[in-house]
Amino acid sequence: MSPSELRALINAQKYDALAATQSAKLTLERERAERYYFGDMETDMPAEDGRSEAYSSDVADTIEGLMPHLMDIFAGSDEVVRFDPVGPEDEQAAQQETDYVNHVFMNENEGFMTLYSFIKDALLSKNGIVKVWWEDRQKEEREDYYDLTDEQFMMLSQAVVMSDGALELVAHTAKTEDELDPATGQQVQRVCHDVQVLRTRNASRAMVAPVPPEEFGIDRNARRITDSNYCFHEVVTKTRADLIAEGYDENQVMALPEYTGWQNIETLARDSVWEHATPGQNSTNSSAQCVRFTEHYVRMDYEGSGKPMLYRIVTAGDDGDILKKDGKLAIDEWDVMPFASATPIPVTHRFFGRSIADLIIPIQMEKTALKRGFLDNIYLHNNTRTEVAESHAGPNTLDDLLVSRPGGIVRTKMPGGLNPIPIQDITASVLPGLQYLDADLESKTGISKQSQGIDASALQNQSATAVNQVFTASQMRMKLIARVLAEGVKDIFWLLHQVIQKHATEQAQVYIGNKWAAVDPRDWKTRDHMTIHVALGNGSKSQQFAQVMALANMQKEFLMGGKGHMVPDDKLFNTASEMVKIMGHKNVDRFFADPTAKDPQTGQLLHPPAPPPPDPKLMTAQFNAQAKQQQAQQQFQLDHQRAQNDSVHQQVKAQTDAALAQFKAELDAKLKLFDAHMKGVQNTQQMHQDHQRHRMDVAESVIGMAHDHQKHQQSLEMMRNKPEKSDA
């Protein structure tokens, strides 16, 4: 095709898609949903002067009530999706792809906010759109070096030469400085180098970003994006400098008008602080001005070979001119449509479905009318209308009535001339009406006060079974919405897997699961028939934990029943992993060892399984045999010890007897000597006693003789002194 023919084809395709996607019905419905979300109902229900301007916020309340549950389902764990293996040899590869793709989505991109925008756009604007593509870019960093010596400068220059273009010497200044030589103490001159180096590194990566619904268009006959023949994306977030840096022709880019966004009613309705309320011009910095260009993805026979191929064509300007990139037209072959979409309420056989806002807008209008009537009724009760008889009205009566204030005075000609007009109380009829609409809202969306945990009184005096039924019934519609949206999430990760596999050019070292892992997407398999498990929750965390615990108990019973072959180690590890993840811990390896983990160098299992337990009967027989053998060995040792003890006893006895005989002989000799000594001592003592006795006998004899002598002397003295008898 010639450029003019291609431009005509692209413009016709876009016009046909615009007629389908930006028709009055679709555009107005999405713009209306945005306005109702922000509480702007002036177009449909303008408030009368002097009446209530209150509104019901059911669209915002319902969507914000759904968002926490849906975000917890899809982003409540590290694994948004899981790639299941297609064969027994594919398990390790599937796990690595699961970890890496989730890492790219959540860590290298704003995965959480992408899911948030994707789900919220679907709930509010019928369809959520996400774009997945590969971005080739180089990151430049400038490094300055000062006062380098000649040797240091030569080393740096050599590093620049050996870097193969990664380093570039962009500035170099040589200067001479005087310095003191510490060896000689004299002033010498030294050459110093100031160098600036530009370091360039590859920063290419897979990109995932949400697309506003008004910026996306699709063929009117399309049912799914993957099967469509035409899609387009009006990009409005890039500046002139961004496009020029990507290689687009500078003259074409600078000639494009600045994008202000004030002509798109959906963009204006989304503005929360009137960002695009009035057109503005950033004339002071033209390179920072945003411009609008369009990426077309169309299946066509561009080369005339009879085989339609998918191409991406970039156009801009009012006439849809094809931009030039790197000196040639921006026309590139493409693999797949880079968009994924989901709608919460699909319309069968149609691309566009219904949003949650479509269901709630009528209810919000009705509740707003009831709420305003209810408030107006209260206002009239507080400030009633008054009947004034002209005959009783003075010149100031009407002025006093028009100024209503608490305790105010109304001047009349005569008392009793003012009669308040009674106002009928409508509270008794409005409140049941609001309750009916709330019940209708709950039945359409599945969002209730009980499911959000904000109406504690509603669950009072209820059995556990009844409460569980309330929560289960309210979750059914929500789970259906989540299951439908999960198909869109599945498409996002399928595109991301395809992009990484096709464009990755080198092995990456990624920190996954509390350890570094080498990932090479070039070795991945083409998963045309892959199974992706979206982390769709099975109830609350407590319910999931109870389910996993039930599985764990079943595995325990199988193991205790001798059916260990039905519950191998890897299955037990899977159960433990699920329990750890439900508890909120990200790293399973901190608690359990993966039985399939291998040493990357040796290929051996890091945690080999323990040998299976032996047969209990065999264990009993072995135990009995070991017991008998041990008993015989103990008896032999006991007999041998007894014999040794007897021998030792005999030796000791003989030695003891010999020593005892010698001791006895020595003792007898000593006793004899002692007896002889004692006899000598006794004889000596006897002689001494005999001598003493002789001396005593002699002394007694002497004393007796002296006594006798004294007595004899006394007798003589008495005889001598006796008078003689006279004769007369």
C-alpha positions in Angstrom: 0.0 0.0 0.0 1.0 3.5 -0.6 1.1 5.9 2.4 -2.0 7.7 1.1 -3.9 4.4 0.7 -2.8 3.3 4.2 -3.8 6.6 5.7 -7.3 6.4 4.1 -7.7 2.8 5.4 -6.7 3.7 8.9 -8.9 6.8 9.0 -11.9 4.7 7.8 -11.2 2.0 10.4 -10.9 4.6 13.2 -14.1 6.4 12.1 -16.0 3.1 12.0 -14.7 2.2 15.5 -15.4 5.7 16.8 -19.0 5.3 15.6 -19.2 2.2 17.8 -17.2 3.2 20.8 -17.9 6.9 21.1 -21.5 6.8 20.1 -23.9 9.1 21.9 -25.3 6.3 24.0 -22.0 4.8 25.1 -20.2 8.1 25.7 -23.1 9.6 27.5 -23.7 6.6 29.7 -20.0 6.5 30.8 -20.0 10.3 31.3 -23.2 10.0 33.3 -21.7 7.2 35.5 -18.7 9.4 36.2 -20.9 12.3 37.2 -23.1 10.2 39.5 -20.0 8.7 41.1 -18.9 12.3 42.1 -22.5 13.2 43.1 -23.1 15.5 40.2 -26.8 15.1 39.3 -27.6 18.6 38.0 -28.1 17.4 34.5 -30.8 14.9 35.3 -32.2 16.3 38.6 -31.5 20.0 39.0 -32.3 21.3 42.4 -34.9 24.1 42.5 -34.1 27.3 44.2 -34.9 27.3 47.8 -35.3 23.5 47.8 -33.0 20.7 49.1 -29.8 20.0 47.0 -29.0 16.7 48.8 -28.2 13.7 46.7 -27.8 9.9 47.4 -24.2 8.5 46.8 -25.2 4.9 45.9 -22.9 4.6 42.9 -19.8 5.7 44.8 -20.8 3.7 48.0 -21.5 0.5 46.1 -18.3 0.6 44.0 -16.2 1.6 46.9 -17.8 -1.3 48.9 -16.9 -3.8 46.2 -13.3 -2.6 45.7 -11.8 -3.9 49.0 -13.2 -7.4 48.4 -12.1 -7.6 44.8 -8.7 -6.1 45.5 -8.2 -8.6 48.3 -9.1 -11.4 45.9 -6.7 -10.4 43.2 -3.9 -8.6 45.1 -4.1 -10.2 48.5 -1.0 -12.3 47.9 2.2 -12.2 46.0 0.9 -14.6 43.3 -1.8 -12.7 41.4 -1.8 -15.6 38.9 -0.1 -19.0 38.8 1.1 -20.8 35.7 0.3 -24.5 36.0 2.6 -27.0 34.4 1.5 -28.8 31.2 3.5 -31.9 32.0 5.6 -33.5 34.8 8.8 -32.2 33.3 7.4 -28.6 33.3 6.7 -28.1 37.0 10.0 -26.2 37.9 9.7 -24.1 34.8 6.1 -23.2 35.5 7.0 -22.2 39.0 9.9 -20.0 37.9 7.7 -18.3 35.3 5.0 -17.7 37.9 7.4 -16.1 40.3 9.1 -13.9 37.6 6.0 -12.7 35.8 4.3 -11.8 39.2 7.6 -10.0 40.1 7.5 -8.0 36.9 3.9 -7.1 37.3 3.9 -6.2 41.0 7.5 -4.9 41.5 8.8 -3.5 38.2 5.3 -2.1 37.3 2.7 -0.5 39.5 0.8 -3.7 39.6 -1.5 -2.9 42.5 -2.7 0.4 41.1 -3.0 -1.2 37.6 -5.4 -3.8 39.0 -7.2 -1.1 41.0 -7.8 1.1 37.9 -8.7 -2.0 35.8 -11.4 -3.2 38.2 -12.7 0.3 39.0 -13.0 1.2 35.3 -14.9 -2.0 34.7 -17.3 -1.3 37.6 -17.9 2.3 36.6 -17.4 2.5 32.9 -18.5 -0.9 31.6 -15.0 -2.1 30.5 -11.6 -2.0 32.1 -8.7 -1.8 29.7 -5.0 -2.6 30.3 -2.2 -2.3 27.8 0.9 -4.6 27.8 4.0 -3.8 25.7 7.7 -3.9 25.7 9.6 -0.6 26.0 13.1 -0.3 24.6 15.0 2.5 26.4 18.4 3.4 27.5 19.2 5.0 30.8 22.0 7.6 30.9 23.9 8.7 33.9 26.7 11.2 34.0 29.7 10.7 36.3 32.3 13.4 37.1 35.9 12.7 38.1 38.2 15.4 39.3 42.0 15.7 39.8 42.9 12.3 38.2 46.5 11.5 37.8 47.9 10.4 34.5 47.8 6.7 35.5 44.2 7.1 36.7 43.1 8.8 33.5 44.7 6.1 31.4 42.9 3.4 33.4 39.6 5.3 32.9 40.2 5.7 29.2 41.0 2.0 28.9 37.7 1.2 30.7 35.8 3.4 28.2 37.4 1.7 25.3 36.7 -1.8 26.7 33.0 -1.0 27.6 31.7 -1.6 24.1 29.8 1.7 24.0 28.5 1.5 27.6 30.8 4.3 28.6 31.5 7.5 26.7 34.0 10.2 27.4 32.0 13.4 26.9 34.3 16.0 28.6 38.0 16.2 29.4 40.1 19.0 30.9 43.8 18.8 31.6 45.4 21.3 34.0 48.8 21.7 35.7 49.1 22.2 39.4 52.1 22.9 41.7 52.6 20.6 44.6 55.3 19.8 47.2 57.3 16.7 46.6 57.5 15.0 50.0 60.8 13.2 49.0 62.8 16.3 47.9 60.8 19.1 49.6 60.7 21.0 46.3 57.8 22.4 44.2 57.0 20.2 41.2 54.3 20.3 38.6 51.6 17.6 38.2 49.1 17.2 35.5 45.5 16.7 36.7 42.5 15.6 34.6 38.9 16.5 35.1 36.7 14.0 33.2 33.0 13.6 32.6 31.8 10.1 31.6 28.4 9.2 30.2 27.3 5.8 31.3 24.5 4.1 29.3 22.8 1.0 30.4 19.9 -1.0 29.0 16.7 -0.2 30.9 14.3 -2.1 28.6 11.4 -3.9 30.3 7.9 -5.1 30.0 5.3 -2.4 30.7 1.8 -2.8 32.0 -0.6 0.2 32.4 -4.3 0.9 32.6 -6.0 2.7 29.6 -8.8 5.2 30.2 -11.9 3.8 28.4 -12.4 7.0 26.3 -8.9 6.5 24.9 -9.5 3.0 23.6 -11.5 2.0 20.5 -12.3 -1.3 18.9 -14.0 -2.6 15.7 -17.8 -2.5 16.0 -18.1 -6.2 15.0 -15.5 -7.3 17.6 -16.5 -9.8 20.3 -13.1 -10.1 21.9 -9.9 -8.1 21.6 -7.8 -11.1 20.6 -10.1 -11.8 17.6 -10.7 -8.2 16.5 -9.4 -6.8 13.3 -8.8 -3.3 14.6 -8.1 -1.5 17.9 -6.7 1.9 18.6 -5.3 3.8 21.5 -5.2 7.6 21.7 -2.1 8.3 23.8 -2.4 11.7 25.5 0.2 11.4 28.3 3.5 11.8 26.4 5.2 15.2 25.8 6.9 16.4 22.7 10.3 15.7 24.4 9.3 12.1 25.0 8.3 11.4 21.4 11.5 13.0 20.1 13.6 10.9 22.5 11.9 7.8 21.2 13.0 8.7 17.7 10.0 10.3 16.1 10.5 13.1 13.6 11.1 16.3 15.4 9.4 18.5 12.8 6.2 16.4 12.8 6.1 16.3 16.6 6.7 20.1 17.1 3.9 20.8 14.5 1.3 18.8 16.5 -1.2 20.9 18.6 -1.1 20.7 22.4 -3.5 18.4 24.0 -5.7 20.1 26.6 -8.4 17.5 27.2 -11.2 20.0 27.6 -13.2 18.8 24.6 -13.8 15.2 25.8 -16.8 15.0 28.1 -15.7 11.8 29.7 -12.4 13.3 30.6 -14.1 16.4 32.0 -16.5 14.2 34.0 -13.6 12.4 35.6 -11.9 15.6 36.7 -12.2 15.8 40.5 -10.8 19.4 40.8 -11.6 20.7 37.3 -8.2 19.9 35.8 -9.5 20.5 32.2 -12.3 22.9 32.9 -10.8 25.6 30.7 -8.3 25.2 27.8 -4.8 26.1 28.8 -1.6 26.6 26.8 1.9 25.8 28.1 3.6 28.2 25.8 6.5 28.8 28.1 7.8 25.2 27.8 6.9 23.7 24.5 8.9 20.5 25.1 6.8 19.7 28.1 3.5 20.1 26.3 1.4 16.9 26.0 0.3 16.0 22.5 -2.1 13.4 21.2 -1.2 10.7 18.8 -2.9 7.4 18.0 -1.6 3.9 17.9 -3.6 1.7 15.4 -3.5 -2.0 15.5 -5.0 -3.4 12.3 -5.0 -6.7 10.5 -4.4 -6.0 6.8 -2.6 -7.2 3.7 -0.1 -4.4 3.7 2.5 -6.1 1.5 0.0 -7.5 -1.0 0.9 -11.1 -0.3 -2.7 -12.3 0.3 -1.9 -13.0 4.0 -3.3 -10.4 6.4 -0.9 -9.6 9.2 -1.2 -7.5 12.4 0.5 -4.1 12.2 1.0 -1.2 14.5 0.7 2.2 12.8 1.2 5.5 14.6 -0.6 8.6 13.4 -1.2 12.1 14.7 -2.7 15.4 13.6 -6.2 16.3 12.4 -5.5 14.6 9.0 -4.2 11.4 10.6 -0.7 11.7 9.1 1.6 8.7 9.7 4.5 9.7 12.0 8.1 9.0 11.0 10.4 7.2 13.5 14.1 6.8 13.0 13.7 8.1 9.4 10.9 5.8 8.2 7.2 5.5 8.6 6.1 4.1 12.0 4.6 0.9 10.6 5.7 -2.2 12.4 4.6 -5.8 12.4 3.0 -6.9 15.6 2.3 -10.2 17.3 -0.9 -9.8 19.2 -3.3 -7.1 20.2 -1.6 -5.6 23.3 -4.8 -5.0 25.2 -6.8 -6.9 27.8 -10.4 -6.1 28.8 -13.0 -7.2 31.3 -16.6 -6.2 32.1 -18.4 -7.0 35.4 -21.7 -7.9 33.7 -21.1 -9.3 30.3 -23.7 -8.9 27.5 -23.5 -12.1 25.6 -22.0 -11.9 22.1 -21.0 -8.3 22.6 -17.7 -6.7 23.6 -19.2 -3.9 25.8 -21.1 -5.1 28.9 -22.9 -3.4 31.7 -21.3 -1.6 34.6 -22.4 -1.7 38.2 -23.2 2.0 37.8 -25.7 1.1 35.1 -27.6 -0.9 37.7 -27.5 1.7 40.5 -28.1 5.0 38.7 -31.9 4.6 38.6 -31.8 3.7 42.3 -29.7 6.7 43.1 -32.1 9.0 41.2 -35.1 7.6 43.1 -33.3 7.8 46.5 -32.2 11.3 45.7 -35.8 12.3 45.0 -37.0 10.7 48.2 -34.2 12.2 50.2 -34.9 15.7 48.9 -38.6 15.4 49.4 -38.0 14.2 53.0 -35.7 17.1 53.7 -38.0 19.6 52.1 -40.8 18.3 54.3 -38.6 18.8 57.4 -37.6 22.3 56.3 -41.3 23.2 55.8 -42.1 21.8 59.2 -39.4 24.0 60.7 -40.4 27.1 58.6 -44.1 26.7 57.7 -46.1 28.8 55.3 -48.5 31.3 56.9 -51.9 32.5 56.0 -52.2 36.4 56.4 -55.6 38.1 56.4 -55.3 41.5 54.6 -57.5 43.1 57.3 -55.1 42.0 60.0 -51.8 42.7 58.1 -49.9 45.9 58.7 -47.3 47.6 56.5 -44.5 45.5 58.1 -46.2 42.1 58.4 -45.1 40.6 55.1 -41.5 41.9 55.5 -41.4 40.3 59.0 -42.6 37.0 57.6 -40.1 36.9 54.8 -37.3 37.2 57.3 -37.5 34.0 59.2 -35.3 33.8 62.3 -35.8 32.1 65.7 -37.6 34.3 68.1 -38.4 36.9 65.4 -41.3 39.3 65.8 -44.1 39.7 63.3 -46.0 43.0 63.5 -49.8 42.8 62.7 -52.8 45.2 63.1 -54.8 42.8 65.2 -54.0 39.6 67.0 -55.1 36.3 65.5 -54.6 37.4 61.9 -51.8 34.9 61.1 -52.7 31.3 60.6 -49.9 28.7 59.9 -50.8 26.4 57.0 -50.5 22.8 58.2 -47.8 20.6 56.5 -48.5 16.9 56.2 -45.7 14.8 57.6 -44.4 12.3 54.9 -41.7 10.7 57.1 -43.8 7.6 57.6 -43.9 6.9 53.9 -40.4 8.1 52.8 -38.4 5.9 55.2 -40.0 2.6 54.1 -39.4 3.8 50.5 -35.7 4.3 51.2 -35.5 0.9 52.9 -37.1 -0.7 49.9 -34.6 0.9 47.5 -31.8 -0.2 49.8 -33.1 -3.8 49.6 -33.4 -3.5 45.8 -29.8 -2.2 45.7 -28.5 -5.1 47.7 -30.3 -7.7 45.5 -28.8 -6.2 42.3 -25.2 -5.8 43.6 -24.7 -8.2 46.4 -23.4 -5.5 48.6 -25.2 -5.3 52.0 -24.5 -3.7 55.3 -24.1 -7.2 56.8 -21.4 -8.2 54.3 -19.5 -5.0 54.9 -19.7 -5.5 58.7 -21.3 -2.0 59.3 -24.7 -3.1 60.7 -24.1 -5.0 63.9 -27.8 -4.8 65.0 -28.9 -6.8 61.9 -27.0 -9.9 63.2 -28.3 -9.8 66.8 -30.0 -12.9 68.1 -29.1 -14.8 64.9 -27.7 -18.3 64.8 -24.3 -19.0 63.4 -25.9 -20.9 60.5 -28.2 -17.9 59.7 -25.3 -15.5 59.8 -23.2 -17.7 57.5 -26.1 -17.9 55.1 -26.4 -14.1 55.0 -22.7 -13.7 54.2 -22.7 -16.6 51.7 -25.7 -15.2 49.8 -24.2 -11.7 49.7 -20.9 -13.0 48.4 -22.3 -15.1 45.6 -22.9 -12.1 43.2 -19.6 -10.6 44.3 -17.8 -13.9 43.6 -19.4 -14.1 40.2 -18.2 -10.6 39.3 -14.7 -11.5 40.5 -14.8 -14.7 38.4 -15.7 -12.7 35.3 -13.0 -10.1 36.0 -10.5 -12.9 36.5 -10.7 -13.7 32.8 -9.4 -10.2 32.1 -6.6 -10.6 34.6 -5.7 -13.9 32.9 -5.4 -12.1 29.6 -3.1 -9.4 31.2 -0.7 -12.0 32.4 -0.8 -14.1 29.2 0.2 -10.9 27.3 2.9 -10.2 29.9 4.3 -13.7 29.6 4.3 -13.4 25.8 6.1 -10.0 25.8 8.8 -11.1 28.3 9.4 -14.3 26.4 9.8 -12.5 23.0 11.8 -9.4 23.9 14.0 -10.5 26.8 17.6 -10.6 25.5 19.6 -11.6 28.5 19.5 -13.5 31.7 18.2 -11.6 34.7 19.2 -12.0 38.4 16.0 -11.5 40.4 15.5 -11.5 44.2 12.4 -13.8 44.5 11.3 -15.8 47.5 14.1 -14.4 49.8 16.8 -15.6 47.5 18.5 -14.6 44.2 17.5 -16.6 41.2 18.7 -16.6 37.6 15.9 -16.3 35.1 16.3 -16.6 31.4 12.9 -16.0 29.6 14.5 -17.1 26.3 14.3 -20.7 27.6 10.6 -20.5 28.4 8.2 -22.7 26.5 5.5 -21.2 24.3 2.5 -21.8 26.4 -0.3 -21.8 23.8 -2.3 -24.2 26.0 -1.2 -23.0 29.4 -3.4 -23.0 32.4 -3.4 -19.9 34.5 -4.8 -20.1 38.0 -6.0 -16.7 39.1 -5.9 -16.2 42.9 -9.7 -16.1 43.2 -10.5 -16.4 46.8 -12.7 -19.2 48.2 -14.3 -17.1 50.9 -12.7 -15.2 53.7 -9.2 -15.8 55.1 -10.7 -17.8 58.0 -12.7 -20.0 55.6 -9.7 -20.6 53.4 -7.6 -21.5 56.4 -10.3 -23.9 57.6 -10.4 -25.5 54.1 -6.6 -26.0 54.1 -6.7 -27.4 57.6 -9.3 -29.9 56.5 -7.0 -31.0 53.7 -4.0 -31.2 56.1 -6.1 -33.4 58.4 -7.0 -35.7 55.5 -3.3 -36.0 54.6 -2.5 -36.8 58.2 -5.1 -39.6 58.2 -3.7 -41.0 54.9 -0.2 -41.0 56.4 -1.3 -42.7 59.6 -3.3 -45.3 57.6 -0.3 -46.4 55.7 -1.2 -44.6 52.5 1.9 -42.4 52.4 2.3 -43.0 48.6 -0.8 -40.9 48.1 0.7 -37.9 50.0 4.3 -37.4 48.9 6.6 -34.7 50.3 5.8 -32.2 47.6 2.1 -32.4 48.3 2.7 -31.8 52.0 4.9 -28.8 51.1 2.1 -27.4 49.0 -0.3 -27.6 51.9 2.1 -25.9 54.2 2.8 -23.2 51.6 -0.9 -22.4 51.3 -1.3 -22.2 55.0 1.7 -19.8 55.3 0.3 -17.6 52.5 -3.2 -17.4 54.1 -1.6 -16.4 57.3 -0.1 -13.4 55.5 3.6 -14.5 55.3 5.3 -14.0 52.0 8.3 -16.2 52.3 7.4 -19.9 52.7 11.1 -20.9 52.9 11.4 -19.3 56.3 9.2 -22.0 57.7 9.4 -25.0 55.4 12.0 -26.5 53.1 11.0 -27.2 49.5 11.6 -31.0 49.0 12.1 -30.4 45.2 14.8 -27.6 45.6 18.1 -28.6 44.0 21.7 -27.3 44.2 22.3 -25.3 41.0 25.9 -26.5 40.9 25.6 -30.2 41.6 21.9 -30.7 40.7 21.4 -32.7 43.9 18.5 -32.2 46.2 19.1 -29.7 48.9 16.8 -31.5 51.3 16.7 -35.2 50.4 13.7 -37.1 51.7 14.1 -39.3 54.8 14.1 -43.1 54.1 10.6 -44.6 54.5 9.8 -46.2 57.8 10.3 -50.1 57.9 7.5 -52.6 58.3 6.3 -52.8 62.0 6.5 -56.6 62.0 10.0 -56.6 60.6 10.9 -53.9 63.1 9.6 -56.2 65.9 11.5 -59.2 64.6 14.7 -57.2 64.2 14.2 -55.8 67.7 13.7 -59.2 69.2 16.8 -60.6 67.4 18.8 -57.6 68.5 17.5 -58.1 72.0 18.5 -61.8 72.1 21.9 -61.0 70.6 22.4 -58.3 73.1 21.3 -60.6 76.0 23.7 -63.4 74.9 26.5 -60.9 74.5 25.7 -59.5 77.9 25.7 -63.1 79.4 29.0 -63.9 77.7 30.5 -60.7 79.0 29.1 -61.5 82.5 30.6 -65.0 82.6 33.9 -63.7 81.3 33.9 -61.0 83.9 32.9 -63.5 86.6 35.9 -65.8 85.6 38.2 -62.8 85.7 36.8 -61.9 89.1 37.4 -65.4 90.4 41.0 -65.4 89.2 41.7 -62.1 90.7 40.0 -63.2 93.9 42.3 -66.3 94.1 45.4 -64.2 93.5 44.3 -61.6 96.0 43.5 -64.4 98.5 46.9 -66.0 98.1 48.6 -62.7 98.4 46.5 -61.9 101.5 47.2 -65.3 103.1 51.0 -64.9 102.6 50.9 -61.4 103.9 48.8 -62.6 106.8 51.2 -65.4 107.7 54.2 -63.1 107.6 52.3 -60.6 109.6 51.3 -63.3 112.1 55.0 -64.5 112.4 56.2 -61.0 112.9 53.4 -60.4 115.4 54.3 -63.6 117.3 58.0 -62.5 117.5 57.0 -59.1 118.7 54.6 -60.7 121.2 57.4 -62.9 122.6 59.7 -60.0 122.9 57.0 -58.1 124.6 56.3 -60.9 126.9 59.9 -61.2 127.8 60.1 -57.5 128.4 57.0 -57.6 130.5 58.4 -60.4 132.6 61.6 -58.5 133.1 59.6 -55.4 134.0 57.4 -57.5 136.4 60.5 -59.0 138.0 62.0 -55.6 138.5 58.8 -54.3 139.9 58.5 -57.4 142.2 62.1 -56.8 143.4 61.3 -53.2 144.0 58.2 -54.1 145.8 60.0 -56.6 147.9 62.7 -54.1 148.8 60.1 -51.5 149.6 58.2 -54.1 151.7 61.5 -55.0 153.5 62.2 -51.4 154.2 58.7 -51.0 155.5 59.1 -54.1 157.6 62.4 -52.7 159.0 60.8 -49.4 159.6 57.9 -51.0 161.4 60.3 -53.0 163.5 62.2 -49.9 164.4 59.1 -48.1 165.2 57.9 -51.0 167.4 61.1 -51.2 169.1 61.1 -47.4 169.7 57.5 -47.7 171.0 58.4 -50.5 173.3 61.4 -48.6 174.5 59.3 -45.5 175.1 56.7 -47.6 176.8 59.4 -49.2 178.9 60.8 -45.8 179.8 57.4 -44.5 180.7 56.9 -47.6 183.0 60.2 -47.0 184.6 59.4 -43.4 185.0 56.1 -44.2 186.6 57.7 -46.7 188.9 60.3 -44.2 189.8 57.8 -41.6 190.7 55.5 -43.9 192.7 55.8 -43.0 196.5 56.9 -45.5 199.0 54.4 -46.7 201.6 55.0 -45.6 205.3 55.1 -47.9 208.2 52.7 -45.8 210.1 
